[in-house]
Amino acid sequence: MGCFNQVSSVLLLSWLLVLLLCTEESLSRKPPLLRSIPRGRYGRTHRHPSLSPSTLQDFQTFYYDQTLDHFNYRPESYTTFRQKYVVNSKYWNGPNNSSPIFVYVAGEWDLTEGDYTSIVADIAPQYQALMVYIEHRYYGESIPFGSREEAYRNASNFGYLSIGQALADLAEIITYLRKNYSAEHCPVILFGGSYAGVLASWFRLKYPHIARGAWASSAPILDFSDIRPRDEYDTIVTNDFREASENCYNTIKKSWAIIDKIGSHPKGLEYLSQKFKTCSRLNTSKDLKDFLFGTFEDAAQYDAPPDYPVSTICNAIDGLPPGTESLTRIFAGINATFSLDCYNTTPDSDASLKMDPWTWQVCTEYMVSTGLSTNVTMFPRNYRRYIGADQCMSLFGIPKRPHWLVTEFGGKDIKLILKRFGSNIIFSNGLRDPLSVGGVLENISDSIVAIKSTQGSHCLDMDLMSPNDPDWLVSQKKKILSVIKGWIKEYHADLGISGLDLRLEI
Amino acid sequence: MGCFNQVSSVLLLSWLLVLLLCTEESLSRKPPLLRSIPRGRYGRTHRHPSLSPSTLQDFQTFYYDQTLDHFNYRPESYTTFRQKYVVNSKYWNGPNNSSPIFVYVAGEWDLTEGDYTSIVADIAPQYQALMVYIEHRYYGESIPFGSREEAYRNASNFGYLSIGQALADLAEIITYLRKNYSAEHCPVILFGGSYAGVLASWFRLKYPHIARGAWASSAPILDFSDIRPRDEYDTIVTNDFREASENCYNTIKKSWAIIDKIGSHPKGLEYLSQKFKTCSRLNTSKDLKDFLFGTFEDAAQYDAPPDYPVSTICNAIDGLPPGTESLTRIFAGINATFSLDCYNTTPDSDASLKMDPWTWQVCTEYMVSTGLSTNVTMFPRNYRRYIGADQCMSLFGIPKRPHWLVTEFGGKDIKLILKRFGSNIIFSNGLRDPLSVGGVLENISDSIVAIKSTQGSHCLDMDLMSPNDPDWLVSQKKKILSVIKGWIKEYHADLGISGLDLRLEI
């Protein structure tokens, strides 16, 4: 699950190239293909950072000695690890003006220069804001126990990776910074997308004394079985493709049975391997189906301008002459998007999954809705690709706690609960994003609001602003920034100061 | 710190008798005299349960298999322990009517029959409420690791005792009960006094999806050094005594120097031991001063009708003939309250403190404001009786985390924060209670309200209603219950049901 990235075919290409070129070690750190998990939900593509060296100098990296376990007092809990955070104070107008602090919450990825190029950097100058970027524990450089090998060694060491701990990390670092910068009366606004958006909104709910507001872009906070018993992710994927082309949708829908039929023949896998230019020979037709599944899901999740990968795929599928067989069309769709010499369809090994922090999170607490939808989709019926309790037990030796996250953070009857409680959260969504099925799509109260667009895709509104942004995207960003401006003005009014003249110019 | 108890001299007498008669083992479990901690803040007296056997039958005891650590996923965290809770469904009108669930939160004490006789039991019939009483982890029967000896053995086992874990326990049990009783649309209202009131209000803030509202009686949620840098507890104690009698106040104020002077003479401690009828010979005059200190603090904290222990003490001090020496007067004050054969002035041993869960909580996270007040009190100046970091390190081998609780739960600038966030909390206080210095005494918003009375003492308003309640107490209880009724009516309105006809008859 990832964000801040407008996916074009060029980017997808670079991303896959990176994967292909990765060493085994780096792949095992964060495999984008989590077997049995739709990778579109968890994979992440990187926008290339395009900051000049002089601009990069404004982003200073620090490390906070973070408490290993915030919620118990066993001797081990006092152990600390270095948690990475980055500060850019170039535009900050300082504590005397109660200028805001914008905290970019990183999710299940390494915090890199690519993260600096989000809308936070766009708007910081006009808001005269301090920019802070905080890496998530167990990712990037923020690794307890001295090394990934140690941190990911077993459940005893991995065990400190939980959302509750990650939010408490944010609480400690932000509290420390507010004190250190004499900024205790500077409003803190959190920015997060996708999983990090979930974190941002939950942080506002749990630590209202630390963050004055949170913008959660494409945050599927309702995507849990206890809340939404059916999984409709692939319904949206299907709708996206069907909207692009009825013929394309039908071609994909029919392809699975053809793959199964061919795959069951002697030499069928050999044929499919050649047909789809797999980098190594397919062991099962399921590996091919998983690869295609994930590719279509990614295309829908990141179906963004200017290239719109769903249309790219469908145009290629539809563009071949009448009479062309289905699998040739499917491959043409894939190839139009990536255009690689070969395609990696090999699933991640258990050895690499065991060393993957996101797999750990999915296996312990972050269990998205796994109920089967009754809707007809373009995918095979009852084709389960979620990581199961058995596999988690085999990987890590511990059972799931399937209900805890909803007990901890709520989500059931969200309107009944939050219309009378809490404030200052923006849930933004693009409805072409299949993860929007787990998003908050209606206003909950005057200050817990849903801002959405039918055209938007995953986290698109948190990207850097661009002259190429279509009108609806400009409009969505304007709405969001106007709400945030309101929070800051209200805070300044509560303090009894006039605050800044925040003109909204985007 | 304790609640639900109207202290009369009779009760104080029984309580001290219980202490004197206790075995060493039970004393070490919960010493009411925590050395270096004002016992008035932490000691607790028990109202004798006066329930008939048939009424007692309505209170059914259950045990929930509670998760040892909710916030990490280490293998040990999955261990469970039996947490005690009690349910009385006699008056509950069931889920179809969305009848409320009243949860009485127990604090740092054993949950016993005495806890059933609070205002919760008074009002349950007219609210047609389910009554639930939940014991706190590491107290009473809710002991992890199979026994107190194991649970309190060392920091590794004690380490799971924290407020964050205790709140998560409540979340799990209440969620389980709501599901089990098909009561997911029954409003849950929390009741807690003193430390348990702190828990109740923090629970509403952290788990709004589980509790619809919380009444926190005499809950010193602002009593932390990060929030209130000066300790004014003894300023209130002093005011209470001075208001009762200027002469009494002066007598007490002068007594400390006299005790010191006599104590420094050869045979002085022998003299003081006889004078104050100590059960064993005093080792230092400090032990006597600690005993007197604690007695005066308790008297102020629980200065309740009909006996008003502060007046009882002062009447005895003032009632002796002119010319009577000060220490004779002081002892007369003590004796008028307790009338015992001898007085136990021996401080708790390190061995017993090491086995005391409240000492653990104070040593790890629950650190009340320890700054010295600049006010003149009737106590010796700069006389520190708080448990210090050194002693905690020596007892448990771990350092304090002095700032975490305020980072976790807030409290600084509480009005600035909560006027825009949260709802449905009542903070009630009696201003004669010295713990009210750490209470919320002004309304924060329309639905986070402060209800107080100048005459009230610690948690008095949560006691069973009595025909002897003075008018101001009846009025305070009425105000509180009216607010709670409003929460339930609003919830029913939000659900679109007419709800119950809740007449307010107390």
Boltz contact constraints between the chains, C-beta under 6 A:
constraints:
  - contact:
      token1: [A, 69]
      token2: [B, 72]
      max_distance: 6.0
  - contact:
      token1: [A, 71]
      token2: [B, 71]
      max_distance: 6.0
  - contact:
      token1: [A, 71]
      token2: [B, 162]
      max_distance: 6.0
  - contact:
      token1: [A, 71]
      token2: [B, 164]
      max_distance: 6.0
  - contact:
      token1: [A, 72]
      token2: [B, 69]
      max_distance: 6.0
  - contact:
      token1: [A, 72]
      token2: [B, 159]
      max_distance: 6.0
  - contact:
      token1: [A, 72]
      token2: [B, 160]
      max_distance: 6.0
  - contact:
      token1: [A, 72]
      token2: [B, 162]
      max_distance: 6.0
  - contact:
      token1: [A, 73]
      token2: [B, 159]
      max_distance: 6.0
  - contact:
      token1: [A, 73]
      token2: [B, 162]
      max_distance: 6.0
  - contact:
      token1: [A, 73]
      token2: [B, 364]
      max_distance: 6.0
  - contact:
      token1: [A, 74]
      token2: [B, 156]
      max_distance: 6.0
  - contact:
      token1: [A, 74]
      token2: [B, 159]
      max_distance: 6.0
  - contact:
      token1: [A, 75]
      token2: [B, 155]
      max_distance: 6.0
  - contact:
      token1: [A, 155]
      token2: [B, 75]
      max_distance: 6.0
  - contact:
      token1: [A, 156]
      token2: [B, 74]
      max_distance: 6.0
  - contact:
      token1: [A, 159]
      token2: [B, 72]
      max_distance: 6.0
  - contact:
      token1: [A, 159]
      token2: [B, 73]
      max_distance: 6.0
  - contact:
      token1: [A, 159]
      token2: [B, 74]
      max_distance: 6.0
  - contact:
      token1: [A, 160]
      token2: [B, 72]
      max_distance: 6.0
  - contact:
      token1: [A, 162]
      token2: [B, 71]
      max_distance: 6.0
  - contact:
      token1: [A, 162]
      token2: [B, 72]
      max_distance: 6.0
  - contact:
      token1: [A, 162]
      token2: [B, 73]
      max_distance: 6.0
  - contact:
      token1: [A, 164]
      token2: [B, 71]
      max_distance: 6.0
  - contact:
      token1: [A, 171]
      token2: [B, 407]
      max_distance: 6.0
  - contact:
      token1: [A, 175]
      token2: [B, 407]
      max_distance: 6.0
  - contact:
      token1: [A, 208]
      token2: [B, 417]
      max_distance: 6.0
  - contact:
      token1: [A, 208]
      token2: [B, 421]
      max_distance: 6.0
  - contact:
      token1: [A, 209]
      token2: [B, 410]
      max_distance: 6.0
  - contact:
      token1: [A, 209]
      token2: [B, 417]
      max_distance: 6.0
  - contact:
      token1: [A, 364]
      token2: [B, 73]
      max_distance: 6.0
  - contact:
      token1: [A, 398]
      token2: [B, 75]
      max_distance: 6.0
  - contact:
      token1: [A, 407]
      token2: [B, 171]
      max_distance: 6.0
  - contact:
      token1: [A, 407]
      token2: [B, 175]
      max_distance: 6.0
  - contact:
      token1: [A, 410]
      token2: [B, 209]
      max_distance: 6.0
  - contact:
      token1: [A, 416]
      token2: [B, 494]
      max_distance: 6.0
  - contact:
      token1: [A, 417]
      token2: [B, 208]
      max_distance: 6.0
  - contact:
      token1: [A, 417]
      token2: [B, 209]
      max_distance: 6.0
  - contact:
      token1: [A, 420]
      token2: [B, 423]
      max_distance: 6.0
  - contact:
      token1: [A, 421]
      token2: [B, 208]
      max_distance: 6.0
  - contact:
      token1: [A, 421]
      token2: [B, 422]
      max_distance: 6.0
  - contact:
      token1: [A, 421]
      token2: [B, 423]
      max_distance: 6.0
  - contact:
      token1: [A, 422]
      token2: [B, 421]
      max_distance: 6.0
  - contact:
      token1: [A, 423]
      token2: [B, 420]
      max_distance: 6.0
  - contact:
      token1: [A, 423]
      token2: [B, 421]
      max_distance: 6.0
  - contact:
      token1: [A, 494]
      token2: [B, 416]
      max_distance: 6.0
